Amino acid sequence: MKSFIKNNALSLSFFVIFLFSLVAQIYFGKEEYNRELAENNAVSVDLKSYLTSGHFVESTFENWESEFLQMGMFVLMTISLMQKGSSESKKFDGTDEVDREPDPNKKDAPWPVKQGGAILWLYKQSLTIAFFLLFLISFVLHFYGSLDDANTGNALKGEPMQTAGQYITDSRFWFESFQNWQSEFLSIFAMIVLSIYLRQKGSPQSKPVDASHNETGE
């Protein structure tokens, strides 16, 4: 058990923080949603009903959507685009380890590498594919939740319901998306640029403390 925790400490730590944050979001989100319902003289909902409400689905997946888009774009763009001096960029000179062709004879090489062909091609792109697939799933769920929440508000106000075709061009939906997207792209920009000049001893996201500002890559 100790070795498992040691070997997976980084992912486990972030997953625990994620679960804590999700529980806190659910608690405060339910309180906020019921307050909105009370202001419109509607009956409050229990936890089970809240977890299937558009309010919860929209607020959850609009954030996940932007995170997966950010990471997918970052992985894809770092293939060919570089930033002088950044630890987040490939080197300008020489060949990076990530660019070499996979060796099927290498000991403990993953199964797709040994298989070759189309399986290997998909495996070569699998990280980007996974992030964009998660983005698309989150985007659809965000849209569903946002539409449901908007129609809940319309029902409370006695206004007509919107269809999916009408809502896809609604400013509310795209405002929800872009307000998250811009913050994610700003954070990536900050990480790329700040890693040129700033250091964090011991972190693989930073260059060595004594590295030149012009040195590119980890």
N, C-alpha and C positions, 0 to 999 in steps of 0.2 A: 504493500500500500504506500509506503514511504517513497519507494522508487517511482511509483506511478505519479504521485503528486509532484515529485522533483522533476520528472521528465515532462510533465505537462503543466508546470506552475504558471506559465504566462497565459495560456489559453484558459485554464481553470479560473485564474484570478479575474480575467475580463468577463468570463461567463457568469461568475458570482456577482460581479458589479452590475452586469446586464440584468440579471434576475432581480436584484434589489431595486434597480431603477424601474423595471417593468412593473413590479408590485406597487411601488410608490406612484407611478403614473396611473395605474388602475384605480388606486385608492382616491387620489386627488381628482382624477378625471371623472369618476363616478360622483363625487361631491359636487364638482362644477356642473356636470350634466343635470343632476337633480335640482340644482339651484336654478338653472335655466328653465327647466320644466316647471318649477314652482312659480317662477315669474310669469309664466304663461298659463297658470292655473291648470297644469296637467299633473297627472299622477306620477310620482317618483318611481324609479325602477330599482330592482334588486341587482345583485352582482351578476347573476346569470344573464339577465336581460341586458345589462350594460355591456357585457363582453361580446354580445352579438349586435350591438347598436352601431349605427353609422358613425357616431361620435368617437367610439373607441377604435373602430377599424380604420377610419380616416386618419386620426391623429397618430396611430401607430405606423401605418404603412407609408404615409407621406414622408416620414423620417427614414424608414428603412430604404425606401425607394432612392432617396438622395444619397445615402451612404453607399449603396451598391453601384449606383451610377458613377459616383466619385471614384471608387476603387477600380471599377472596370475601365474607366477612361484613363486613370493613372497607369494601370498595367499596360494598356494598349499604347499609350502615347510615349511611354519610356522605352518602347522597342526601337523607335527611330529618332526621337527628339532628345536632345541633350542640353544640359545646363552647366556651363563652365563653373567649376568650383563647388558644385553641389554634391552632397553625399547621396542624394536621391537619383543621380544621373549615372549612366554608363560612362566609362572613360573615353576621352577623345583619341588617345593614342593606344595602340595595341588592341588585343582581342579580349573581350570579357568572357568569363567562364560560362555565362548564361547563353552565349551565342554559339558555342560549339555543338556539333551534331552529336546526338545521343549514341552511345556505344552499346549495342545489344549484348556484347560479351562481357560487359562490366559486371563484377560481382554485385549481387543484390539490386541490379537494375529493375525498375518497376516492370510488371508484366506487359503493359502496352509497348514498352521499348523492345522487349524480346519478340513480341508479336509482329511488329512492323506494319507496313501498309497503311490502310485507312485508319486503323485503330491507333497507330502511332501518330498520324497526322492530327487526329482529334485530340489526342493526349497532349500534343505540343501546344494546342490552343485552349486546353481545358480550363485554365484559370480564368482567362478572359470570358470564355463561353459561360462559365458558372456565374460570374459576377453579373453579366448582362441578362442571363436567364432569371436570376434572383431579382434584378431590377425590373424586368418586365412583369414578373409575378406581383411584385410589390406595387408597381404602377397600376395594374388592373385592380388590385384590392383597394388601393388608395382611391381610385376612381369610383369603385362600388360604394365604399364607405362614405365618401364625400357626397355622392348623389343621394344616398339614403339619408344622411344627416341633413342635407339641404331640403329634401322633401319632408322630413319630419318637421323642420321649421316652417315650411310652407303649409303643412297641415294645421299646425298650431295657429297660424295667422289667417287660415281660411283662404289661402292662395292656391292656384292650380299646381298640380304635380308636374315635374319636369321629366322628360324621357332621357334616356342615355344619349340619344342623338342630339338633343337640345343642350344637354349639360356639358358635352365634350368641348363646346366652344364658350362655356361660361367663364367669366373672368375670375370667379371665386376659385374654381378648380386649378386654373393655371397660376393664380397668385399663390395658392398653397404649395404648388410644385416649385416655382421659381424662387420663392423666399427661402426654401431649403437648399435648392441646387446652388444658388450663389454663395451661400455660407460654406458649403462643402468645397467648392472650387477655390474660395478664398483661403481656406485652411491648407489645402494642398499647395497653393502658391506660396503661402507663408512658410511652410515646411521646406519647400525647395530652396527658397531664397535665404531663409535664416540659417540653414545648414551650411551655407557658404562661409559665413562669418562667425557663427556661434558653435560651441562645442558642448557635449555632455559626456564626460569620462565614463566609459563602461557601456555605453549604448551603441548598438549596431546601426542606429539611425544617424550617428554622428561620425565625422572623420576623427582621427586621432587628434588629441589636444594640440600637439605640436605640428600638425599638418599645415601647409601653406593654404591661404585662402584660394589660391588658383588650382589646388589639387582637386581633381574631380573623382567622385566615387568614394566608397567607404575606405 
